[in-house]
Amino acid sequence: MLKSRIPIVAMPISPGDIFSGLRAFNAGGKRIQEFEDSFTGTLGVKYAVSAGSGKAAFYLILKSLAKLSDKKEVVLPAYTDAGLVLAIRQAGLKPVFCDIYPETFNLAASLLPEVISGNTLAVLAVHMFGLACEIDIIAQATKNKGVFVIEDCAQALGTRINGRMSGTIGDAGFYSFNRGKNLPTYSGGCIAVNSDELQQAIIAERELLDEPGIFLQAGLLFKLAGVSLAMNRLLYGLFYPVIAPFKSNSMPRSFAMLEYTDIQAAVGISLLRRLSEFSAARLANGLFLMEGLKGIDSIVLPKILPDTAPAFNRLPVVFKDTRLREKVHLQLWDEGIESSYMYPYALHQVYDLGYKENDFPNAVYLAGHILTLPVHPLVPRQNLEKIVEIVSGLC
Ligand SMILES: Cc1ncc(COP(=O)(O)O)c(C=O)c1O
């Protein structure tokens, strides 16, 4: 029997959105320019510079900063997307890991004085899962040291921090538009920056990226149409065996250094118009689950920093007992709700940079105990209630 399934991440991409992508074929960069203009308006930032992925956007920032300073180290949390290490190396720089807080699941800003050295070029302030990290404390720790702050908002487009959009507070911020993100155009990324000098350096670096060829663009349109169909609960259930292999957690070895495309930008413009509505739904769904799950001893919910409004990409929950985590994961699946273990390893367990296994205990613990729950705009209220019922019942 055909079973409906709620995907772990999703966004409503309509046939109209796909059609606007189709019409943007060969638009000569016009839709990209329009998208960047809308993005600056939405974020309240001076410049937006698009790229083919979040990693490519991060790489462009790093290459540009490396022109302004000869320092070589980039500090990043030990629990985050492993592909970031590739971008740092591609830019000719050295990754340096820092542990996370067990309460916020984000970079432990209090450890920065131990990690920042005279050779630190930048600190990457990642807002994991859409939860804001302590960006003000990070900025304070780097102040007057010639260390730049880059915000990684790959999972946090729409998150607000003291009334400002995430990504607009540090020296530069970047976003990802890959298929699991808050504005999915299958792939893509964008940089937010206020400094004229940095924006010019970034634009010059972007000139060196490859332009996706006509076949790649056609493929992207096809994949975008596939993603929009897969958001449908019935189709997701039907096509899950086909989709599953693309969801593997295997570690990336390289990434494409591409520009964004007009096709994706056209879809992005349409999604951007509805961003505040989607962000409000992400926040409301996340808070609904947190309220329903609070007070359960065997799990840890993330701490939301005061004066922040997370546009949750997913809701991360730590299960103290990993067998319980598996039981919940399986029972949710039986009820047609997908949950995910997310990144199963801390970064020093993936890349051998000379660290010891127990150097980042909080990152290792999170990687081994996390389960992420769906809170995107397409999760109906009764499924959120079901999640609360299952977790409360088993824990
Ligand atoms: C926190 C974080 N940073 C960076 C990235 C990289 O983005 P992209 O996949 O668009 O290169 C991701 C993507 O999964 C991410 O989750």
The ligand as a Gaussian input file, in Angstrom:
#p B3LYP/6-31G(d) Opt

LIG

0 1
 C       26.393000      24.140000       8.292000
 C       26.689000      23.973000       6.834000
 N       27.670000      24.716000       6.273000
 C       27.956000      24.613000       4.960000
 C       27.277000      23.743000       4.138000
 C       27.690000      23.637000       2.688000
 O       26.669000      24.040000       1.816000
 P       26.601000      23.421000       0.317000
 O       26.107000      22.021000       0.449000
 O       25.636000      24.305000      -0.394000
 O       27.963000      23.499000      -0.232000
 C       26.257000      22.964000       4.670000
 C       25.504000      22.026000       3.789000
 O       25.038000      21.007000       4.143000
 C       25.943000      23.072000       6.045000
 O       24.973000      22.349000       6.601000

